[in-house]
Structure formats: structure tokens, C-alpha cells
């Protein structure tokens, strides 16, 4: 579940005193769409049918546990989850099937509910496939701006040659010249799963593909790599190294001619460039009340209609970027190129090799050509539920007709296997749409709500996701700041193959997902015990993506096959969620999955006491990666200690308070050791959020901050040198609570816990 804190909408006051004319605001009727016919979607699940042992699921995955609470247990959901935790957290995810009689009505008005989707290209989400596609895109972009574009992919044995894998096989054996000299092209062919019996010209075909298409780009990389090393690339953390991308035998292009790449003879058109959110220009079209188009519509339908920017001297005189990045001098505006990636200027005669003419197409500087762009999802169109259902049903029916499923009723394991085939196929592109991360405060909840449905018995039920985050056992009820992005449910409208990528929850909290109706949602989970092993496997599988996006695991845009994870010793379990069923994810557990058809789900976060230590670990991780946290963990602990005097709370809270006190005292001593003469100020007031976050690592520093008299910026004890350049005498340590006050709170909690 992807979440973020959602700011409260501003309310604008209208000053009627400035005019004697009364305001006459016409009533705009709500545009309605056809209501969703609930008889056309599954609203109940068939009886559970556990998979056979050994399992028949793809990759040999075992099913995650499934639990059946009684009616009495179900009215205390957080206590029940605590009861099943010892078993369920070993899987990272579990399924909960409500007791007989739990049938909350679907409370949304389907005639007025509208939502926008995000577009997902399946093979761009899988990490290794995206790495492959990124390389191909850079490769083809290079040839295109060199004036000899590659129009088609070379083919061997009636299938396209995997140029990215070919490049890796050659690099692993020392490069083009060593492979040729030692006659290892046949060995490389076997590495690409070709055999001499199938293709007699295998060695020549692979050698020519490398020579004509890959080698010119490798020479270019070797020549420009110093200017694009990890240390100089923005967004790459120190110490990150680019995977070797050049032949050892290439001498930077000296004495080695660059062969022109002629279009190979084959029938495979190049894959479309990877879609990236930062390039979006076109406004999405509303399809809320019309027959939706096919999800396989052409890419050109979504390309911007804006004219391409002029690359010559027009409008350059007023451009502050008209300074060459290579010679750092302006002038020669008629020879200045503006990169379509970074939008910085480059003289044509400063380039290597120099360009004789201004390109008529997009042009990218070496840095942008090699680095590529961060991956993201493009915004899709607007739908009502009825129009999106038409699109989903049409897509699924037409897609599986070729396999003999004429009525759209396809076995779950068939869809699952086809999903992973598509995700891992670099040469077959299928696009789908997903109505994900729809905030219920804006769109409404699928559950009855106290404010909207006060007389409905389900509006106050503890297992209603609107109520769960603030139950007596959830710590979120003590949070003072607006974290509605975690405490208010999010809605998800899926279609066949729409995907939620690998992630764990903000602050490692629990999440719970309820499916209101529709087709199956398939989940994969990795328990917290294997989280670090999962992360190591991801980094080893796609180092290029982590170089480009060091915070990739926070982005929710990457899939990796469970099969690859299992091969590397990562524990992965799976489950199938159907209408009326809950799925719970546990702290730090990675999870991912996809939808098998049109469905509607809702999810929210919660944090019982056993989450606390996970929360501390996650806060430290956010600090390391400079990721903005959603709330202050220390503030949550202090607020709980001050507001809750119960013995039950004190029993678990005393351990958290002792840990907090120890950590905080060490931070204060560290700050005063670095600046011994720094004055200490106690201010027992809550300051604005921007004055409680370290300006360097973005971590919340609720209890102590190093500040300066020159301005409101503050830093943590680890980053005092990043504050400002003022004299040490201007710095001071600001405390929210004094040492004595903190010690007093900790003692009070311990005394309450020991009172029984």
C-alpha cells in the first residue's frame, strides 16, 4: 500500500463586505454515470480450497497462513491479530476470513464515484527487465543521434537476440577482442541458450550484432565514463560503483574505428521507450461516461502534442543556461545545443566527437544519455466504476481468447503464470491501468462511516477499516500531527495484471487490506526475518537501477520474480485474496502482488505496541537514506507516556521509554562534546514541523535540535557541521524537555508498570 501524509484542504473565506451585490453561486449538478451493476461482480468468495502439497503454484511457493476468527474474536481485531502474530509474522502476510454473517454493504455511490488511473507497462516494472530495457533505450538513443538509427532487433533462431545479455556475456569474457581472438562466440551463444544445431550461423550472427550495435556504444561509454562516474552523477550515493560496461580491450576509441550500424534483417520492431512520469505533458482524458478504449492503444495516442523545443540559436540570448557545460564559456549561440534531459548547454564543437550540424531530433548530452531517468508511472484517464469495468472485462476477455477462454473465466493459476511471463519478457509489452492510492477522505470509503451512515451497524464495527487505526490498542490515537495518509483508508480499483510492487509500509507499520468485491488479488510476502536478505538480492539483481535510484526500495515501482528471490534463499509465501477477505501485512515484511481482474479493495495502517521496536529501526533507516518520515516516533512515545496512565500500557511502554531516554541522552552528550560552549535552551512548546526536522537527513528531532540565531533551520547531533557557517557562539541546543523531565517521565512509567 502506497501512502503519504495528506494535508488538510485550505478553506477560503469570501469577503462579502467589499461588494453590495449578493453572491449568486449556481448549483452545479453532479454528473452521474451508469451505476455499477453489483450482480456482475463477485461479492462473496467460494469456500477455501488449500493448494495441494507439494504446492502447484508457480515457483513452488507455499501458501501463507489463513485464519478464521470467531464472532467474539472478530469484534476485537487488533487483539486477534496479536493472538495470531507468532505464527503469521513468520510468513510476513496472512489472510483472515471473517465469521459467517459479516457482510458490510458497499457504501460508495457508484453513479458519482470517479477516479484516475496510473498506467503500468508490465515489463518495465520487473527490475531485471527494466534494466534490460533501460540499456536498449540508451543504446538506440545513442545510434539515433549518431545518425545511423537501429530500426530492428537482430534475430536468431526465430527470436530476437537479447542485446543486453549479449553485452554482459561478452564483458564477462574480457570484451570483444578477447572473445574473437579466443573464438568464444559459440560459448556465448550457449550462454544465451542457443545451440549450433538450431542455428548454424550462430557465432557470426552474435559477433555481427555485437560489432554493429553494441561495440560503438561501448566505445562511447569508455570515452565519456570519467565525466559520468558515480561520484559526479547526481542522486548517486558516495561509494556506489557502476557495473563494468566497457570492454577491457577498448582503448577509449583510439585507433579503433566505430562501425556504422546497418539495420539488421529481421521482423522484430524495437520496443517502445520506457514510460517515465517526469515527461508527462498531456492532460488525461475523462472516460467516466463513455465507452473506454482498449488498454492496448498505441503509444502515439499519449505522446505530447506540444512542438519540440528549438535547438538552434532561437531564444538562446535570454537563456541563463546558455553556458557550455564543457568549456564553461558562453557565446557561439548558433553552435549551442540544449540537452533534452538536463536542459544544459553544450557547444557542438566541444563535444567528442564534434557535431557538424544541429540535430533535428531530441539530443542528449553524454551524462543524460548514459544515466537515463528515474522510473515512474504515467497518469492515466478518468473513469467511473461502470466504464472501468467495461474496459477491464473487454481486455481480459480479448487477451485470453487466444488460449481458448472465450467467456473471460480463466483459472487463477493460468493468469498468475501469464502475469510473470509478461513481466519478465523484454520483447512483449502489455499496458494496464490501476486506480491505486485513492484517498478515502476525498473519494469516500467503501465501508459505512459514522458521519455518512450513522445508523448502519457496520459504521461502528471495530473491523471497519475507518475505525481500526484509532482503536484502544493502536498507538495512532496518540499522534497529534496530521498523518491522514496512514490513518485514513486508501482505495484500489484493479484490472487484470494491474500490479502493486515490492515494498514495506511506512515506518514498518502493519497494514490491513479488505476486498469489497471483484476478481482475485494475488499477494506475495517476505517476512521481516528475511527483509535484509530480500534487499541484498534486489541490489545484486539490478545494481544499475540502484545506482540510478539509490532509494529504489522506497519507490514502489519495482518487481522481482519470487523465483529469483527463492533461488537466493529468500523466504517467499503467497496467498489469493477474494471478496470479503482481509489480508494483514506485518512490520518490515515486504509484499507485492497483482490483480486478476476488475476488483475494489481498501487498506489502512495501524500500530499496536509490539510494532514499536520496528518503528525505531525504520526511523534510523529513514535517517540513513535521508527519507522524509511521516511522523516523529519519539513524539509518539512521549505523548503516549504523558496521556496514558494504564498499567497495561506502562508494561510495554517502560521498555520503549528506557530505550528513548538512552538514545536521547547520548545525542545530547554528542552535541555538547562537539560544541562544549554551546548554550542549552529548554522550550516546552511544540514547534512547527519544519523546525523539528534536520535540514540534512530530514529526520524528526522532536526532543533536541541544534539551532542558530541566524534562522529557523535545525539539525540533529550527527549533522551539526551542516547547519550554517556562523560562529560557534551563535549555536545553541534547544530541548523540548530537560534531562530531568525525561528521566522523571521514564521513572513514572516504570513505577506504574511495577505497581501490580
N, C-alpha and C positions, 0 to 999 in steps of 0.2 A: 504494500500500500504506500503510495507516494503522498507525503504530507508536507505542509508548511504552515506557519502561523499566518492567519488571515486577519488583516487589520479591520477594525470596525469601520463601516462606511461613514463618511462625514455627512452631517446634516446641515444643509444650507438654509439660513434664515432669510426670509424675504422682507425687505424694508418697505412697508406699505405707506409709511409716513411721507415719502418723497413724491407721492402721486395721489391725486384725488380720484383717479379712475380705478374702480374696483377691479381686482384681478379676476379674470374670467378664464379659468383653465378648462378647456374642453375635455370631456371624458373620452378617453381612447379605449374602445372595446378591445378586450384581449382576443387576439387572433387564435382561433381554435383549429385544431387538426382533427381528423377522424380518431375516435377513441380506440385504444388498443383492445382488441377482442381477446379477453383473457382465456377464452376457450381454445385459442390457437397456440398457447404456450403451456408447458408443463408447470403445474403449481404444486405438485406432490411428487415425491420420489418413490420409486419401486423399492421393495424390500432389499436390504443389503445382501449382496452375493459376494462374499470374500473370494479373492482370486486363489487359484489352486497353488499348492505347494509341491514342487518348486513353482515360483511365480511365472506367469506368462507375459507379464508386462515388458515392454521394451527395455533393454539394457539389464534385464533380470532384476529390476528393482522390487524390493519388498514394500508392502503397503504400510503406511503409518497407522498407528492405533486408532480405533473408533470406540467412542464411549456412549453409554445410554443412561443418562441421569433419570432418577425417578421424579415424579411431580414435586415432591418435597425438596429434593436436591436442586431442582431447576429454578426455584424461586430465590436461591442464594448462589448465583452463578460464579462469583469470584471465590467463594468458599469451595465450590465444587471443583473449580479449576485448580485450586491449591491442593485439593484432595487427590486429583489425578496427576499432578505435576511430576512426582517421582518417576512415573512410567512415561508420561507423554513427552517430557522435555528431552528424553533420550533420542526422540525422533525429530525434535525441533518443531514439528507441526502435528496436529491431531484433528480428528473430526468428532463433533458432538451432535448426536441426533436427539432432538427434543422428545419429551414424552408424548404419548398419544393425547391428542386434543389441542396441542399447540398449533394454532392456525391464525396468526395475526393477519388482518386484511391488508391488502396493498393500498396504501393511503394516498398515493400521488394521483393528481388529476391528469390522466394521460392525454386529455384534449389540449392542455395548455403547457405541459412539460416539454421543453426544448433543450437541446444540448448540442455542443460542438464536439467533434471527434479529433483525435490525432491520427495521422497516417503512419502506418507501420509497414516497412518493407522487410519481409521476414529474414532474408539472408543478410541484411545489413545489421541485424541485431545480434547475431551469433558472433562471438568475439573473433574466432579464427577466420570465419568467412569475411567479416568486416575488414580484418587486417589484409586479407587477400584482395578484396575489392578496393581498399584504400590504395594498395600498391598499384593495381591495374589502372585506377583512375589517374594516379600521378604519372604512371608510365605513358598512358595515352595522351595525357595533357602535355607531357614533355615532347612527344613526337609531333603533336598537333602544332605547337608553337615553334617547333624547329622547321616546319614547312613540309613535312612528309608524314601526314597522319596515318595511323594504322586503322584500317576500316573494319577488319575482321580478325577473329581469333584463329590462329593456325589449328588445324585439326589432324588428329592421328587416331587410327583405328575407330573412325566414325564418332569420335568425341573430341571436344576442344582440349588443347594442351593447357594444363594448369601452369601458366607462366610464373606465378608467384612461387609455386612449389618447385618448378624447374630452376628458378633462380636460387632457391635455398639449397637444392641438391648440388648445384654447381659450386656455390660458395663453400659448402661443407667439404668439397674435394679440392679446394685450393684455387678455384677460378677457371675461367675459360681456357687459358693457355695450358694449364696443367692437365685439365681434363682431356683436351685434344691431344697433347703430347703423350699422355699415358693411355689413350684410347679407352676412356671410361664412359663414353656416351651410352653404350649398351647397359652398363651398370646403372647409370642414371635413369635410363628407361625402365629398368626393373624397379627402381625406387619409386617411379611414377605409375607402377602397376601395368606396364606394357610388356609384351613378350615378342621375341623375334618371329614366332610362329604366326602371331596375329598381324604383325606389320613388318615386312621385310626391310623397309627403308627407315626403320625407327631411328637409328643413330643419326643419319643425315637430316631427318626431319627435326629432331630435337636440337641438333647443332645449328641448323639454319634459323630456327625460331629464336634461339639464344643470340646468335650473331646479329640478326637483323633487327630484333626488337628489344632485347634486354641489354645487350652489351653497350649500345650507345648511351643508355640511361645510366648504367653503372659507371661509365667513364665520366659522365656529367656529375654524378654523385661524388666520385673521387676528387674531382676538381673543385667542387663547391662545398665539400663537407666541413672544412675549417670554419667557414662563415656560418655554418648551421649546426655546430656541435651542441650537445646538451647544455653546456654551460652558458651558451649565448641565446638559447631558444627560450622565449617567454613561456611561462607555465610549466617548465620542466624543473623539478627539484634538483638541488645540488646532489651530485653523486650518481645521477641517472645516466646510463650509458645507452647509446643507440646500438642496436644489434648490428653486427658487421654487415655492410651492404655492398661491399665492393670486392672485386677480385684482387687477391694479393699481387697478382702479376701485372695489374694495371698501373702504369706509372703516371697517373694523373692526366693521361691523354697525350703525353709527349711521345711522338714517334709512332702513334697508333691511330690510324685514320678511323673516323667514325663512319661506319657503313650506313647508307641510306636504307630505311626500312620500307621495302616494297610491300604492297598489300598481299598477304598470303592468300592462297587459293583455298577457300573453304566457305561454308554456308552459315557459320555462326557469327551473328552480329554481336558487336561488343555490348556488354551490359551497360545499362544507363548509369550515369554518375550517381554516387550516393547522395541521398537527400539530407540536407542539413538545415536546421531550424533558422540559423542566422541569415540565410539567404532569402527567406520568405518575403515576398513583396505583394503577392496577390491577395486581395480580400476574399475570405471564404464565401461561398455561395450558400444561401439558405435553401435547404431541401425539406423544410419542415412540412410542407403541404403539397409536395409534388412527388411524382414517381422518381425514386432515386436512380442514379446512373450506376453502371456496373463498376465494381471496385477495380476492374482491370482496365480502366480508361487510360488513354495514352498519357505519357508524361508531358507532352506538349500542352495538354489542356491546363496544366497547373503552372506552366512557366510564366514568368512576369512578362507583361506586355509593354513595360517601360523600355524606352530606347537605350541602347548600350551607351555607356559614357564615352565621350570623345577622348582619344588618347594622344592627340597631337597638341599643338600649342594653344588651341582654343581654350579660353577661360583659365589659362595657366598663370597669367600675370598676377591674379589676385589669390592664387592658391598658396597658402602658407607652407604646403608640403612640397613646393617646387624646389626642393634642395635634394641633390643627388645623394642617395644613401651610401654610394660607393666612394665618391670623391669629396663629399660633404661641401660641395660648391653649387651655387645656383647658376643661372644663365643658360644659354643654349636651349631655350624653351621649346624650340622646334625639334629638339632631339631628346626631350624628356618624356619618359614613359611612366605612367602611374599604374602601379600593380593593382590588379583587381582583387587581390587578397588583403594586403595590409594598407593599400592606398598611399604608399610612399613612392617618391620619385626616383627614377634611375635614368641616367644618360644612356642612350643607345650605344655610344662609343666606349662607355665604361664597362659594359657587360663582357663576359667571357664565354663564347666569342662575341665580338661586337655585332650588333644588328644593323643592317644597311637600311632597313625600312621600318616604319611604324606598323606593327601588326594590325590587321583589320578585325581580328577576333580578340577574345579575352587574353590578357597576358599576365603571367605570374612571375614574380621575382624568384630567384633560386630558393630563398628561405621559405616562401609560401608554397612553391612547387613541391618541395621535399616534405614540409611539415604537414600539409593538409589542414583541415579544420576540425574543430570539436563536433562530435556527432550529436544530433538531437532530432526530435520528431517534428515534422511539419504539421501545422494546424490544418485540420480537415474542414468538413462542411457542417452545417447546422441541420438537425433532424428533429422530428417528433418521434415518439416511440413507434407509431404505426409506419411511418416512412422508412425508419431504420430497419424495422422488421422486414419490410419488402426487400430492401437491399440485402440483408443478411440471408434470408431464405432463398432468394434468387441465386446469390453467389454460391451457397453451399450445394444447392440442387445442381446447378450447372457444373460446378467443379467436380463433383463425384459421379456425374452421369457416365463419364468415360470408364469408370470402374464398375458400372452395372448397377449403381444405386439410383434408380430413377425417381424415387419418391423423397429423396433427401434424408432418409433414415439410414444413417451409417453407423456401424458398430464403433464403440468408443476406442477400441484398440486400433482400428483401421485409421481413424482420424489422428490418433496420437503418433502412429508411425509415419503418417504422411506429413504431419507437422514437423517432426525432426528431420525428415528428408529434405523438406523445403528450406528449413533454417540453415542446414549445412551445405546447401547447393549454391555455389557461387555463380552458376550459369543459368539458373532458373529463378526469376523474380516474381513473387506474388505479393501484392499490396492489399492490406486490410485496414479497417478503421476501428478505433476503440474509443468509446465515450468514458474516459478514465478521469479520476480525481475531480469529480463534480461535487463541490462543497454543499452539504445539505442545508446550510444556513441561507444559501442563495437559491437552490433548486427545490428544497423541501426534502423530507425524509420519506422513505417507503414505509416506515413504521408510523402508526398513530402517535401523535405528540400531545403533551399536556396542553399546550397553548392552542393547538388546532383542533384536537379531538378530545376535549376534557372528559367526556362521558364514556369513552371507549376504554374497556378494562385493560387493553394491551398498552395504553399510553403510559401507565404507571408500572408496568411489569418490569422487574429488575433485569430481565434478559432482553428487554428492548434496548438496542444499541445507543439510543439517546440518553438512557439513564445509567448505563454501566460505568462510564468514566468517573461519575461522581457518587458511586455507592460508598457506603461506610468504609469498606475495605480498600478503596482506591485512594492513593495519595494525591491524585489530581484535584481533589476537592480542597486541598490546601494551597493550590497555586493561585497567586494574586494577579499575575500578569495575564495578558490575553494570549492564550495558546489554543485558540479555537481550531487551529489546523490539526490539533491532535485530539481535542476533547469533543469535537462535533463530527458525526459520521460523514464519510465520503461515499459517493455513489459511483457505480461502474456498470456501463452498458456494453456488453460484449457481442462479438460476432465470431464466426468460425475462424480460428487461428489467431485472433487478437491476443496479445501477449502482455504479461507483466514480468519484467526481467528480474534477475537475481538482485536481492537487496535484503538488508535487515532494517528494522524500524528505527525511526528517530529515537535517540537516547536509549537504544536497545530495549524499548518498552515492549509489552505484549501487544498483540493486535487480535481482533476477532472479526470475522467476516461472515455475513449471513446472506444466503442466496434466497431472494424473494421468489423468483420463478425463472424458467427457461432451461436452456441446454446445460450440460455438464461443464464444470470448471475443473480442470486437472491441475493439481499442485505438486511441487517437488520441494522437499525440505532438507536442510543440512543442520544438524543440532549444533548448539553453541560449542560443544566439546570438539567439533571439527571445523569451527569457523576459521581458525588461523590456517589450517591445512587447506581449506577451500580457497582462501585468499592467496596463498602461495601457489596453488595450482593455476589460478586465474592469471597471476603475474607471469608464470612460466609459459602459459599457453599463448598469451597475447602481449608480450613485452612492448611491442610497438605502440599499442593502444595506451598502455600505462605511461609511456614516455610522452605521448601527446596529451593525455589527460591523467595526471598523477592521482587525482581524486576520483578515478573512474568508478570505484565501488560505491561512491555516493550518488552516482548519476542515474541509476535505474534505466540504463539503456543497453545493457549487455547480457546476452545469454551465452551459456557454455553447456555443451551436451552433458547430461548426467552420466553418460557413458565415459566421457573423458575424465570426469571427476572420480568415478568409481575406479577407473584404471589407476588413478593416482592415490588410491587409498582413502578417498573422502567418503564418508557415510552419507548416502542419499536415500530418502524414502519418498513415497508418492501416495497420493490419495485422489479420489474423484468426489467432488462436492456436487450435490444435486439440490433441487428446490427444497426449502425448509430445513436445511442443514447448516450448521456452524462449522467454521474452521478456525482454530486458535493457533497462532504462532507464538513461540516462546522467546524470551530475551536472547539477543545476539544470534538467533537462528536465521540463517539465510534461507530465503524462499523465492520461488518463481513459479510460473505456470502459464497456461493458456486456456482460452475458452473454446468449447467445441460447437458453439452455435450461439444464437441470439439468447441473451440472458440478462438478468438485472440483479446486482449484488450491492451490499452496503457494508462498510467496515469502519472500525474506530479503534483507538488505542486506549489502554488502561495500564495502571501501575500499582500493583499490590506491594506490600512491604518486601517480599522476597526479591523484588526487582532492584532494590537499592544499590547493591554492590555492582550490578551490571551498569547502573546509571553512572556510578563513579568512573568505572573503566571507560565508558563511552565518552564522558566529558574529557578525560585525558586524551583519548584518541582524537576527538574533535580539535583539541588544543594543538596536537602534533600536526594535524593537517590544515590548521587554520580555518576550519569549517565553522560557520555560524551556528551556535546551538539554538535550540528553540526556547529553552528556559534555563534558569540557574538552578543547578542541583543543590548547591549549598543553601540557597534561599529556601528551597522546598523543605530541606531537613530542619532548618531553624524555625520556619513557620509552623511546621508540624509540632516541634518541641514546645513552642510557645502557646499553641492553640489546643492541643490535645493532651489532657491530663489523665487519660485512662491507663490502667495498669497494662492492658493488652498491648497498647501502643508502646508504652515505655519499655516493655520486654524486648522488642526488636529494635526500638529506636536508640537504646543506650549504646549498642554496638556502632551504629552509624554516627552518633554524636562523638564517641571517643575517637573514631577514625577522622571525623571532620576536625575536631579540636587539634589532633596531632598534625594533620596536614596544614592547617591554617597557621599554627604556631611556627612551623618550620618555614613557611613562606614569609612570615613577618620577620623572623630572625635573619633570613637570607637577604631581605631588602635592607635591613638596618646594618648588616655586616658590609654590604656593598657601599652604603652611604651612611656612615656612623653618625654624622652630624645632622641627619635629616630629621626634621621635627615630625611629631606624631599628633594627628588631629582626630578626635572622635566625633563623628556626626551621626546621631541616631535618627536619621531620616532616610527614606528610600529616594534615591536619585533617579533621574531619567535613564532610560535603558542605555543610551549612547554613552553615558558616564559610568556605566558598570561593565563595559566590555573593553578588553585590552585592544588597543589600536593595532597591535601587531598580530597576535594569534587569534583574536576575536572571542576568546573565552570569557565567560562571565566571571567577574571578580567582585562578587557581592559583598564580601566581608572585609576586604582590604584592597586598596588601589594606590599605586604611586602616581601622584599628580604634580602639576607645576602651576605656579601662579600666572603663567603666560596664557593659559587657556583651559578649556574643559577636557582635553584629551587625557586618558589614563592608560596605564599599562600594568601588567602583572609583575611579580618579583623577578620572573625569568627574563623580562624584556625591558628593563629599566633603560638600557642604552638606546632603545628605540623611541623614547618619549620625546625629547627635544634637545636642543643644543644649549639650553640655558645653564647657568652656573648651578652647581650642586645646592647652593644655599636657597635656590628658588623651589627646589623639590620638597615634597612632603608626603608622608604616609598617612592616608585617610582611612580610618577604621569605621565600619558600621557599628560594631560592638567592641568594647575594650576587651583586653585579655581576661580581666576579672569577670566581666559579664559572660563571656563564652564559657569560662570554667564553671561559673555559677549555674548556667543552663545545663551543662553536662552533668553536674553533680545532682541537680534537681531531678533530671530524668532517671539517673541511676538509683536515686533514693526511692522514687515511685516504683521502679521495677523490682526493688528489693523489699517492698512493703508487704508482699504476700508471704 
